[in-house]
Amino acid sequence: MRIIPMLLSTLISITASADETLELQDVVTRFAEARRGIESYSVTITATVDDAGKPRRLTDGTTHVPDEKLVSFTLEMVSDQKRGQMVVARLNRFEDIASGQQENKKWQVWMTDPKRSDAEQRRTGLLLSGGTRPEFFDPLALGIALGHEYRAGTPLAKIVQNYSHWHSWITTPTRDGLAQFGSKDAVYLEFDLQKDASPVEVHSRRGNSTPYEARLDVSKIDGHWLPTKADVVYGDQKQRLQFTWNRFNASVEHRFSLDDISNLYQIRVPVSYTHLTL
């Protein structure tokens, strides 16, 4: 088996002195390996949002003038990593631009289908409430996800795979243990090597893509470095995120019960789903 020696070589290279160089892919690999010890989690993310509410140019050439803007949201995620199953629930709060009055929209609740889900893509699932699949991100990948991956819920495994196809970026670690790659005017990533190579900053300003950046505070929770706060900018929207890790590496099987989901979020699950054994 050559995998173990290769992995050991990677870890040794990353813990080397600040005078030695590192490759981006090696740092991403170390980060991903540290997250592999996470088998399940339940997290609540609350966010305040500063949204300019500006008119937006649509792909068909027309201009959309919004009458409301997002001011906050709550995002709840439960994940069983081994089964590749996840429940995502999101509650948005909007403000009417003309009157300033705020209101909550109903919960958007979506669950991957364990019988059809692609664990790397999470493209298939069951929409339990809300009309559309909620916008979400993989909390384990925050800091290495780029803008489109942040909004699409692209999972860590797929993002790591994407980085393996990048050209090799080389850096020399700073004296305080930071590995910095790229440029803040284009694509930039920063990792804290003293905290399991956790990403702490990312910028993406490529071509015509929407500008995106994130800065993270990470803390050690049950032996794993995880985000506890984050400031995210996507286009004209600024989000301040607060993470509460409710359950970690413990059974979350009960959270996939359709009855429990209905009661928790006060929704009516479509009748066509009630026969499913999940």
ChimeraX commands (.cxc) that place a marker at each C-alpha (Angstrom):
marker #1 position 0.00,0.00,0.00 radius 0.5
marker #1 position 1.64,3.23,-1.16 radius 0.5
marker #1 position -1.14,5.52,0.09 radius 0.5
marker #1 position 0.05,5.61,3.73 radius 0.5
marker #1 position 3.69,6.47,2.90 radius 0.5
marker #1 position 2.50,9.16,0.50 radius 0.5
marker #1 position 0.21,10.63,3.16 radius 0.5
marker #1 position 2.96,10.58,5.78 radius 0.5
marker #1 position 5.27,12.35,3.34 radius 0.5
marker #1 position 2.62,15.02,2.81 radius 0.5
marker #1 position 2.12,15.58,6.53 radius 0.5
marker #1 position 5.87,15.74,7.15 radius 0.5
marker #1 position 6.31,18.32,4.42 radius 0.5
marker #1 position 3.57,20.52,5.87 radius 0.5
marker #1 position 5.03,20.51,9.37 radius 0.5
marker #1 position 8.41,21.56,8.01 radius 0.5
marker #1 position 10.08,24.82,8.94 radius 0.5
marker #1 position 8.92,28.17,7.62 radius 0.5
marker #1 position 11.95,28.26,5.31 radius 0.5
marker #1 position 10.62,25.37,3.20 radius 0.5
marker #1 position 8.06,25.60,0.45 radius 0.5
marker #1 position 4.60,24.04,0.31 radius 0.5
marker #1 position 2.24,23.18,-2.53 radius 0.5
marker #1 position -1.41,24.20,-2.39 radius 0.5
marker #1 position -2.59,20.66,-3.05 radius 0.5
marker #1 position -0.56,19.33,-0.08 radius 0.5
marker #1 position -2.11,21.85,2.29 radius 0.5
marker #1 position -5.64,21.12,1.01 radius 0.5
marker #1 position -4.95,17.39,1.48 radius 0.5
marker #1 position -3.90,17.88,5.09 radius 0.5
marker #1 position -7.01,19.95,5.78 radius 0.5
marker #1 position -9.27,17.32,4.19 radius 0.5
marker #1 position -7.60,14.49,6.13 radius 0.5
marker #1 position -8.26,16.31,9.42 radius 0.5
marker #1 position -11.95,16.63,8.52 radius 0.5
marker #1 position -12.26,12.92,7.73 radius 0.5
marker #1 position -12.55,12.26,11.46 radius 0.5
marker #1 position -15.95,13.96,11.44 radius 0.5
marker #1 position -18.61,11.28,11.00 radius 0.5
marker #1 position -21.73,13.30,11.80 radius 0.5
marker #1 position -22.78,16.73,12.96 radius 0.5
marker #1 position -25.67,19.06,13.63 radius 0.5
marker #1 position -24.99,22.78,13.26 radius 0.5
marker #1 position -27.07,25.95,13.46 radius 0.5
marker #1 position -25.80,29.00,11.58 radius 0.5
marker #1 position -27.35,32.39,12.20 radius 0.5
marker #1 position -26.52,35.25,9.89 radius 0.5
marker #1 position -27.10,38.96,9.68 radius 0.5
marker #1 position -27.08,40.25,6.12 radius 0.5
marker #1 position -26.25,43.63,4.66 radius 0.5
marker #1 position -27.83,43.59,1.22 radius 0.5
marker #1 position -27.80,46.71,-0.93 radius 0.5
marker #1 position -30.97,45.60,-2.70 radius 0.5
marker #1 position -29.70,47.00,-5.98 radius 0.5
marker #1 position -31.27,46.26,-9.39 radius 0.5
marker #1 position -29.67,43.21,-11.02 radius 0.5
marker #1 position -29.03,42.48,-14.67 radius 0.5
marker #1 position -30.46,39.07,-15.58 radius 0.5
marker #1 position -29.07,36.62,-18.11 radius 0.5
marker #1 position -31.89,37.38,-20.56 radius 0.5
marker #1 position -30.80,41.03,-20.69 radius 0.5
marker #1 position -33.63,42.42,-18.56 radius 0.5
marker #1 position -33.17,44.25,-15.25 radius 0.5
marker #1 position -34.77,43.02,-12.03 radius 0.5
marker #1 position -35.65,45.74,-9.51 radius 0.5
marker #1 position -36.19,44.06,-6.11 radius 0.5
marker #1 position -38.96,45.19,-3.77 radius 0.5
marker #1 position -37.44,43.42,-0.76 radius 0.5
marker #1 position -33.99,42.52,0.54 radius 0.5
marker #1 position -32.60,39.77,2.74 radius 0.5
marker #1 position -31.64,40.98,6.24 radius 0.5
marker #1 position -30.95,37.72,8.11 radius 0.5
marker #1 position -31.31,33.97,7.92 radius 0.5
marker #1 position -31.05,30.82,10.00 radius 0.5
marker #1 position -29.50,27.75,8.43 radius 0.5
marker #1 position -29.71,24.36,10.12 radius 0.5
marker #1 position -27.84,21.34,8.78 radius 0.5
marker #1 position -27.67,17.76,9.97 radius 0.5
marker #1 position -25.25,15.40,8.26 radius 0.5
marker #1 position -24.47,11.71,8.52 radius 0.5
marker #1 position -21.19,11.60,6.63 radius 0.5
marker #1 position -21.01,7.80,6.41 radius 0.5
marker #1 position -24.46,7.48,4.87 radius 0.5
marker #1 position -23.97,10.53,2.70 radius 0.5
marker #1 position -27.26,11.91,4.00 radius 0.5
marker #1 position -28.07,15.47,4.93 radius 0.5
marker #1 position -31.02,17.61,5.99 radius 0.5
marker #1 position -30.86,21.32,5.20 radius 0.5
marker #1 position -33.39,23.80,6.58 radius 0.5
marker #1 position -33.30,27.54,5.97 radius 0.5
marker #1 position -35.47,30.38,7.24 radius 0.5
marker #1 position -35.01,33.77,5.58 radius 0.5
marker #1 position -36.07,37.15,6.92 radius 0.5
marker #1 position -36.73,39.88,4.36 radius 0.5
marker #1 position -37.31,43.61,4.60 radius 0.5
marker #1 position -39.70,45.47,2.33 radius 0.5
marker #1 position -37.53,48.16,0.73 radius 0.5
marker #1 position -40.31,50.73,0.54 radius 0.5
marker #1 position -41.79,50.36,4.04 radius 0.5
marker #1 position -38.91,48.82,6.00 radius 0.5
marker #1 position -41.26,46.17,7.40 radius 0.5
marker #1 position -39.69,42.77,8.04 radius 0.5
marker #1 position -41.17,39.30,7.68 radius 0.5
marker #1 position -40.07,35.68,7.82 radius 0.5
marker #1 position -40.55,33.35,4.92 radius 0.5
marker #1 position -41.50,29.76,5.72 radius 0.5
marker #1 position -38.82,27.15,6.23 radius 0.5
marker #1 position -37.22,25.71,3.10 radius 0.5
marker #1 position -36.40,22.10,3.95 radius 0.5
marker #1 position -34.49,19.71,1.72 radius 0.5
marker #1 position -33.08,16.24,2.36 radius 0.5
marker #1 position -30.75,14.14,0.26 radius 0.5
marker #1 position -32.18,10.84,-0.90 radius 0.5
marker #1 position -29.81,8.12,0.43 radius 0.5
marker #1 position -30.97,5.74,-2.31 radius 0.5
marker #1 position -30.01,8.04,-5.18 radius 0.5
marker #1 position -27.71,10.71,-3.78 radius 0.5
marker #1 position -24.25,11.26,-5.19 radius 0.5
marker #1 position -22.17,11.88,-2.06 radius 0.5
marker #1 position -19.77,14.11,-4.00 radius 0.5
marker #1 position -22.38,16.22,-5.76 radius 0.5
marker #1 position -25.55,16.19,-3.60 radius 0.5
marker #1 position -27.60,16.84,-6.71 radius 0.5
marker #1 position -30.56,14.62,-5.86 radius 0.5
marker #1 position -32.85,14.99,-2.89 radius 0.5
marker #1 position -36.34,15.50,-1.55 radius 0.5
marker #1 position -37.77,19.02,-1.31 radius 0.5
marker #1 position -39.93,18.82,1.79 radius 0.5
marker #1 position -41.03,22.47,1.99 radius 0.5
marker #1 position -40.42,25.94,0.63 radius 0.5
marker #1 position -40.89,25.67,-3.12 radius 0.5
marker #1 position -37.19,25.65,-4.01 radius 0.5
marker #1 position -34.09,23.95,-2.62 radius 0.5
marker #1 position -32.55,26.18,0.05 radius 0.5
marker #1 position -29.29,27.93,-0.68 radius 0.5
marker #1 position -26.60,26.47,1.58 radius 0.5
marker #1 position -22.91,25.64,1.85 radius 0.5
marker #1 position -20.89,22.78,3.29 radius 0.5
marker #1 position -19.74,24.10,6.71 radius 0.5
marker #1 position -16.79,21.69,6.61 radius 0.5
marker #1 position -15.55,23.26,3.35 radius 0.5
marker #1 position -15.98,26.93,4.23 radius 0.5
marker #1 position -12.73,28.71,3.44 radius 0.5
marker #1 position -11.76,26.65,0.41 radius 0.5
marker #1 position -15.10,26.79,-1.40 radius 0.5
marker #1 position -15.22,29.49,-4.07 radius 0.5
marker #1 position -18.28,31.66,-4.73 radius 0.5
marker #1 position -20.38,29.30,-6.86 radius 0.5
marker #1 position -19.50,26.36,-4.57 radius 0.5
marker #1 position -20.47,28.37,-1.49 radius 0.5
marker #1 position -23.97,29.00,-2.79 radius 0.5
marker #1 position -24.54,25.57,-4.34 radius 0.5
marker #1 position -23.73,23.40,-1.33 radius 0.5
marker #1 position -20.82,21.69,-3.08 radius 0.5
marker #1 position -19.43,19.14,-0.57 radius 0.5
marker #1 position -15.87,19.08,0.71 radius 0.5
marker #1 position -14.91,15.88,-1.16 radius 0.5
marker #1 position -15.86,17.40,-4.51 radius 0.5
marker #1 position -14.08,20.69,-3.78 radius 0.5
marker #1 position -10.88,18.88,-2.80 radius 0.5
marker #1 position -11.11,16.90,-6.04 radius 0.5
marker #1 position -11.42,20.17,-7.98 radius 0.5
marker #1 position -8.22,21.51,-6.40 radius 0.5
marker #1 position -6.30,18.44,-7.54 radius 0.5
marker #1 position -6.72,19.70,-11.12 radius 0.5
marker #1 position -5.28,23.15,-10.42 radius 0.5
marker #1 position -1.78,24.11,-11.45 radius 0.5
marker #1 position 0.65,23.70,-8.59 radius 0.5
marker #1 position 0.92,26.83,-6.43 radius 0.5
marker #1 position 3.98,27.14,-4.21 radius 0.5
marker #1 position 4.41,29.23,-1.07 radius 0.5
marker #1 position 6.77,29.68,1.87 radius 0.5
marker #1 position 4.94,29.62,5.24 radius 0.5
marker #1 position 5.08,32.75,7.36 radius 0.5
marker #1 position 6.76,32.70,10.75 radius 0.5
marker #1 position 3.37,32.56,12.48 radius 0.5
marker #1 position 2.38,29.39,10.61 radius 0.5
marker #1 position 0.24,30.81,7.83 radius 0.5
marker #1 position 0.37,29.42,4.30 radius 0.5
marker #1 position -0.74,32.04,1.76 radius 0.5
marker #1 position -1.39,31.30,-1.92 radius 0.5
marker #1 position -2.31,33.55,-4.85 radius 0.5
marker #1 position -3.37,37.19,-4.92 radius 0.5
marker #1 position -6.30,39.01,-3.32 radius 0.5
marker #1 position -6.89,40.69,-6.67 radius 0.5
marker #1 position -7.63,37.31,-8.29 radius 0.5
marker #1 position -7.72,34.08,-6.24 radius 0.5
marker #1 position -6.24,33.96,-2.75 radius 0.5
marker #1 position -6.26,31.28,-0.04 radius 0.5
marker #1 position -4.80,31.40,3.46 radius 0.5
marker #1 position -4.41,28.44,5.83 radius 0.5
marker #1 position -3.36,28.23,9.48 radius 0.5
marker #1 position -0.88,25.34,9.60 radius 0.5
marker #1 position -0.96,25.32,13.40 radius 0.5
marker #1 position -4.68,24.53,13.34 radius 0.5
marker #1 position -4.79,21.42,11.10 radius 0.5
marker #1 position -4.24,23.63,8.06 radius 0.5
marker #1 position -7.67,25.18,8.57 radius 0.5
marker #1 position -8.54,27.79,5.91 radius 0.5
marker #1 position -8.99,31.24,7.43 radius 0.5
marker #1 position -9.37,33.45,4.36 radius 0.5
marker #1 position -10.35,33.10,0.71 radius 0.5
marker #1 position -10.86,35.60,-2.15 radius 0.5
marker #1 position -12.18,34.93,-5.64 radius 0.5
marker #1 position -12.30,37.66,-8.31 radius 0.5
marker #1 position -12.00,35.77,-11.57 radius 0.5
marker #1 position -13.22,37.08,-14.92 radius 0.5
marker #1 position -16.93,37.88,-14.94 radius 0.5
marker #1 position -17.70,35.80,-11.86 radius 0.5
marker #1 position -19.32,37.46,-8.85 radius 0.5
marker #1 position -16.64,38.68,-6.37 radius 0.5
marker #1 position -16.49,36.48,-3.28 radius 0.5
marker #1 position -14.46,36.51,-0.09 radius 0.5
marker #1 position -14.63,34.90,3.35 radius 0.5
marker #1 position -12.72,35.38,6.59 radius 0.5
marker #1 position -13.08,32.76,9.31 radius 0.5
marker #1 position -12.51,32.42,13.04 radius 0.5
marker #1 position -11.88,28.78,13.99 radius 0.5
marker #1 position -11.94,27.08,17.40 radius 0.5
marker #1 position -11.11,23.58,18.58 radius 0.5
marker #1 position -14.29,21.59,19.23 radius 0.5
marker #1 position -14.02,17.95,20.34 radius 0.5
marker #1 position -10.54,17.76,18.87 radius 0.5
marker #1 position -11.40,19.36,15.51 radius 0.5
marker #1 position -10.77,22.91,14.32 radius 0.5
marker #1 position -14.10,24.25,13.09 radius 0.5
marker #1 position -15.47,27.65,12.07 radius 0.5
marker #1 position -17.25,29.57,14.83 radius 0.5
marker #1 position -17.60,32.94,13.09 radius 0.5
marker #1 position -17.22,34.09,9.50 radius 0.5
marker #1 position -17.59,37.24,7.45 radius 0.5
marker #1 position -18.64,36.50,3.88 radius 0.5
marker #1 position -19.02,38.89,0.95 radius 0.5
marker #1 position -20.77,37.74,-2.21 radius 0.5
marker #1 position -21.26,40.51,-4.75 radius 0.5
marker #1 position -23.11,43.38,-3.01 radius 0.5
marker #1 position -24.19,41.19,-0.09 radius 0.5
marker #1 position -22.30,40.96,3.20 radius 0.5
marker #1 position -23.04,38.15,5.64 radius 0.5
marker #1 position -21.87,37.78,9.24 radius 0.5
marker #1 position -22.19,34.14,10.30 radius 0.5
marker #1 position -22.28,32.64,13.79 radius 0.5
marker #1 position -21.90,28.84,14.16 radius 0.5
marker #1 position -23.34,26.70,16.96 radius 0.5
marker #1 position -22.22,23.07,16.74 radius 0.5
marker #1 position -25.09,21.27,18.48 radius 0.5
marker #1 position -24.10,17.65,18.03 radius 0.5
marker #1 position -20.82,16.20,16.93 radius 0.5
marker #1 position -19.79,12.62,16.08 radius 0.5
marker #1 position -22.92,11.30,17.77 radius 0.5
marker #1 position -25.99,9.60,16.35 radius 0.5
marker #1 position -28.19,11.91,14.27 radius 0.5
marker #1 position -30.42,9.18,12.86 radius 0.5
marker #1 position -33.51,10.57,14.59 radius 0.5
marker #1 position -33.12,13.87,12.73 radius 0.5
marker #1 position -34.00,12.16,9.43 radius 0.5
marker #1 position -37.47,11.10,10.58 radius 0.5
marker #1 position -40.08,12.78,8.39 radius 0.5
marker #1 position -42.42,13.07,11.38 radius 0.5
marker #1 position -39.75,14.80,13.43 radius 0.5
marker #1 position -38.86,17.11,10.55 radius 0.5
marker #1 position -42.54,18.05,10.12 radius 0.5
marker #1 position -42.94,18.83,13.82 radius 0.5
marker #1 position -39.66,20.72,14.18 radius 0.5
marker #1 position -40.20,23.07,11.25 radius 0.5
marker #1 position -44.00,23.12,11.33 radius 0.5
marker #1 position -44.30,21.96,7.74 radius 0.5
marker #1 position -46.48,19.45,5.93 radius 0.5
marker #1 position -44.35,16.86,4.14 radius 0.5
marker #1 position -45.74,15.96,0.69 radius 0.5
marker #1 position -47.88,12.81,0.86 radius 0.5
marker #1 position -45.80,11.18,-1.87 radius 0.5
marker #1 position -42.80,11.10,0.51 radius 0.5
marker #1 position -44.49,9.65,3.59 radius 0.5
marker #1 position -44.06,6.05,2.41 radius 0.5
marker #1 position -40.29,6.35,2.26 radius 0.5
marker #1 position -38.09,4.43,4.65 radius 0.5
marker #1 position -34.99,6.57,5.12 radius 0.5
marker link #1:1,2 radius 0.2
marker link #1:2,3 radius 0.2
marker link #1:3,4 radius 0.2
marker link #1:4,5 radius 0.2
marker link #1:5,6 radius 0.2
marker link #1:6,7 radius 0.2
marker link #1:7,8 radius 0.2
marker link #1:8,9 radius 0.2
marker link #1:9,10 radius 0.2
marker link #1:10,11 radius 0.2
marker link #1:11,12 radius 0.2
marker link #1:12,13 radius 0.2
marker link #1:13,14 radius 0.2
marker link #1:14,15 radius 0.2
marker link #1:15,16 radius 0.2
marker link #1:16,17 radius 0.2
marker link #1:17,18 radius 0.2
marker link #1:18,19 radius 0.2
marker link #1:19,20 radius 0.2
marker link #1:20,21 radius 0.2
marker link #1:21,22 radius 0.2
marker link #1:22,23 radius 0.2
marker link #1:23,24 radius 0.2
marker link #1:24,25 radius 0.2
marker link #1:25,26 radius 0.2
marker link #1:26,27 radius 0.2
marker link #1:27,28 radius 0.2
marker link #1:28,29 radius 0.2
marker link #1:29,30 radius 0.2
marker link #1:30,31 radius 0.2
marker link #1:31,32 radius 0.2
marker link #1:32,33 radius 0.2
marker link #1:33,34 radius 0.2
marker link #1:34,35 radius 0.2
marker link #1:35,36 radius 0.2
marker link #1:36,37 radius 0.2
marker link #1:37,38 radius 0.2
marker link #1:38,39 radius 0.2
marker link #1:39,40 radius 0.2
marker link #1:40,41 radius 0.2
marker link #1:41,42 radius 0.2
marker link #1:42,43 radius 0.2
marker link #1:43,44 radius 0.2
marker link #1:44,45 radius 0.2
marker link #1:45,46 radius 0.2
marker link #1:46,47 radius 0.2
marker link #1:47,48 radius 0.2
marker link #1:48,49 radius 0.2
marker link #1:49,50 radius 0.2
marker link #1:50,51 radius 0.2
marker link #1:51,52 radius 0.2
marker link #1:52,53 radius 0.2
marker link #1:53,54 radius 0.2
marker link #1:54,55 radius 0.2
marker link #1:55,56 radius 0.2
marker link #1:56,57 radius 0.2
marker link #1:57,58 radius 0.2
marker link #1:58,59 radius 0.2
marker link #1:59,60 radius 0.2
marker link #1:60,61 radius 0.2
marker link #1:61,62 radius 0.2
marker link #1:62,63 radius 0.2
marker link #1:63,64 radius 0.2
marker link #1:64,65 radius 0.2
marker link #1:65,66 radius 0.2
marker link #1:66,67 radius 0.2
marker link #1:67,68 radius 0.2
marker link #1:68,69 radius 0.2
marker link #1:69,70 radius 0.2
marker link #1:70,71 radius 0.2
marker link #1:71,72 radius 0.2
marker link #1:72,73 radius 0.2
marker link #1:73,74 radius 0.2
marker link #1:74,75 radius 0.2
marker link #1:75,76 radius 0.2
marker link #1:76,77 radius 0.2
marker link #1:77,78 radius 0.2
marker link #1:78,79 radius 0.2
marker link #1:79,80 radius 0.2
marker link #1:80,81 radius 0.2
marker link #1:81,82 radius 0.2
marker link #1:82,83 radius 0.2
marker link #1:83,84 radius 0.2
marker link #1:84,85 radius 0.2
marker link #1:85,86 radius 0.2
marker link #1:86,87 radius 0.2
marker link #1:87,88 radius 0.2
marker link #1:88,89 radius 0.2
marker link #1:89,90 radius 0.2
marker link #1:90,91 radius 0.2
marker link #1:91,92 radius 0.2
marker link #1:92,93 radius 0.2
marker link #1:93,94 radius 0.2
marker link #1:94,95 radius 0.2
marker link #1:95,96 radius 0.2
marker link #1:96,97 radius 0.2
marker link #1:97,98 radius 0.2
marker link #1:98,99 radius 0.2
marker link #1:99,100 radius 0.2
marker link #1:100,101 radius 0.2
marker link #1:101,102 radius 0.2
marker link #1:102,103 radius 0.2
marker link #1:103,104 radius 0.2
marker link #1:104,105 radius 0.2
marker link #1:105,106 radius 0.2
marker link #1:106,107 radius 0.2
marker link #1:107,108 radius 0.2
marker link #1:108,109 radius 0.2
marker link #1:109,110 radius 0.2
marker link #1:110,111 radius 0.2
marker link #1:111,112 radius 0.2
marker link #1:112,113 radius 0.2
marker link #1:113,114 radius 0.2
marker link #1:114,115 radius 0.2
marker link #1:115,116 radius 0.2
marker link #1:116,117 radius 0.2
marker link #1:117,118 radius 0.2
marker link #1:118,119 radius 0.2
marker link #1:119,120 radius 0.2
marker link #1:120,121 radius 0.2
marker link #1:121,122 radius 0.2
marker link #1:122,123 radius 0.2
marker link #1:123,124 radius 0.2
marker link #1:124,125 radius 0.2
marker link #1:125,126 radius 0.2
marker link #1:126,127 radius 0.2
marker link #1:127,128 radius 0.2
marker link #1:128,129 radius 0.2
marker link #1:129,130 radius 0.2
marker link #1:130,131 radius 0.2
marker link #1:131,132 radius 0.2
marker link #1:132,133 radius 0.2
marker link #1:133,134 radius 0.2
marker link #1:134,135 radius 0.2
marker link #1:135,136 radius 0.2
marker link #1:136,137 radius 0.2
marker link #1:137,138 radius 0.2
marker link #1:138,139 radius 0.2
marker link #1:139,140 radius 0.2
marker link #1:140,141 radius 0.2
marker link #1:141,142 radius 0.2
marker link #1:142,143 radius 0.2
marker link #1:143,144 radius 0.2
marker link #1:144,145 radius 0.2
marker link #1:145,146 radius 0.2
marker link #1:146,147 radius 0.2
marker link #1:147,148 radius 0.2
marker link #1:148,149 radius 0.2
marker link #1:149,150 radius 0.2
marker link #1:150,151 radius 0.2
marker link #1:151,152 radius 0.2
marker link #1:152,153 radius 0.2
marker link #1:153,154 radius 0.2
marker link #1:154,155 radius 0.2
marker link #1:155,156 radius 0.2
marker link #1:156,157 radius 0.2
marker link #1:157,158 radius 0.2
marker link #1:158,159 radius 0.2
marker link #1:159,160 radius 0.2
marker link #1:160,161 radius 0.2
marker link #1:161,162 radius 0.2
marker link #1:162,163 radius 0.2
marker link #1:163,164 radius 0.2
marker link #1:164,165 radius 0.2
marker link #1:165,166 radius 0.2
marker link #1:166,167 radius 0.2
marker link #1:167,168 radius 0.2
marker link #1:168,169 radius 0.2
marker link #1:169,170 radius 0.2
marker link #1:170,171 radius 0.2
marker link #1:171,172 radius 0.2
marker link #1:172,173 radius 0.2
marker link #1:173,174 radius 0.2
marker link #1:174,175 radius 0.2
marker link #1:175,176 radius 0.2
marker link #1:176,177 radius 0.2
marker link #1:177,178 radius 0.2
marker link #1:178,179 radius 0.2
marker link #1:179,180 radius 0.2
marker link #1:180,181 radius 0.2
marker link #1:181,182 radius 0.2
marker link #1:182,183 radius 0.2
marker link #1:183,184 radius 0.2
marker link #1:184,185 radius 0.2
marker link #1:185,186 radius 0.2
marker link #1:186,187 radius 0.2
marker link #1:187,188 radius 0.2
marker link #1:188,189 radius 0.2
marker link #1:189,190 radius 0.2
marker link #1:190,191 radius 0.2
marker link #1:191,192 radius 0.2
marker link #1:192,193 radius 0.2
marker link #1:193,194 radius 0.2
marker link #1:194,195 radius 0.2
marker link #1:195,196 radius 0.2
marker link #1:196,197 radius 0.2
marker link #1:197,198 radius 0.2
marker link #1:198,199 radius 0.2
marker link #1:199,200 radius 0.2
marker link #1:200,201 radius 0.2
marker link #1:201,202 radius 0.2
marker link #1:202,203 radius 0.2
marker link #1:203,204 radius 0.2
marker link #1:204,205 radius 0.2
marker link #1:205,206 radius 0.2
marker link #1:206,207 radius 0.2
marker link #1:207,208 radius 0.2
marker link #1:208,209 radius 0.2
marker link #1:209,210 radius 0.2
marker link #1:210,211 radius 0.2
marker link #1:211,212 radius 0.2
marker link #1:212,213 radius 0.2
marker link #1:213,214 radius 0.2
marker link #1:214,215 radius 0.2
marker link #1:215,216 radius 0.2
marker link #1:216,217 radius 0.2
marker link #1:217,218 radius 0.2
marker link #1:218,219 radius 0.2
marker link #1:219,220 radius 0.2
marker link #1:220,221 radius 0.2
marker link #1:221,222 radius 0.2
marker link #1:222,223 radius 0.2
marker link #1:223,224 radius 0.2
marker link #1:224,225 radius 0.2
marker link #1:225,226 radius 0.2
marker link #1:226,227 radius 0.2
marker link #1:227,228 radius 0.2
marker link #1:228,229 radius 0.2
marker link #1:229,230 radius 0.2
marker link #1:230,231 radius 0.2
marker link #1:231,232 radius 0.2
marker link #1:232,233 radius 0.2
marker link #1:233,234 radius 0.2
marker link #1:234,235 radius 0.2
marker link #1:235,236 radius 0.2
marker link #1:236,237 radius 0.2
marker link #1:237,238 radius 0.2
marker link #1:238,239 radius 0.2
marker link #1:239,240 radius 0.2
marker link #1:240,241 radius 0.2
marker link #1:241,242 radius 0.2
marker link #1:242,243 radius 0.2
marker link #1:243,244 radius 0.2
marker link #1:244,245 radius 0.2
marker link #1:245,246 radius 0.2
marker link #1:246,247 radius 0.2
marker link #1:247,248 radius 0.2
marker link #1:248,249 radius 0.2
marker link #1:249,250 radius 0.2
marker link #1:250,251 radius 0.2
marker link #1:251,252 radius 0.2
marker link #1:252,253 radius 0.2
marker link #1:253,254 radius 0.2
marker link #1:254,255 radius 0.2
marker link #1:255,256 radius 0.2
marker link #1:256,257 radius 0.2
marker link #1:257,258 radius 0.2
marker link #1:258,259 radius 0.2
marker link #1:259,260 radius 0.2
marker link #1:260,261 radius 0.2
marker link #1:261,262 radius 0.2
marker link #1:262,263 radius 0.2
marker link #1:263,264 radius 0.2
marker link #1:264,265 radius 0.2
marker link #1:265,266 radius 0.2
marker link #1:266,267 radius 0.2
marker link #1:267,268 radius 0.2
marker link #1:268,269 radius 0.2
marker link #1:269,270 radius 0.2
marker link #1:270,271 radius 0.2
marker link #1:271,272 radius 0.2
marker link #1:272,273 radius 0.2
marker link #1:273,274 radius 0.2
marker link #1:274,275 radius 0.2
marker link #1:275,276 radius 0.2
marker link #1:276,277 radius 0.2
marker link #1:277,278 radius 0.2
view
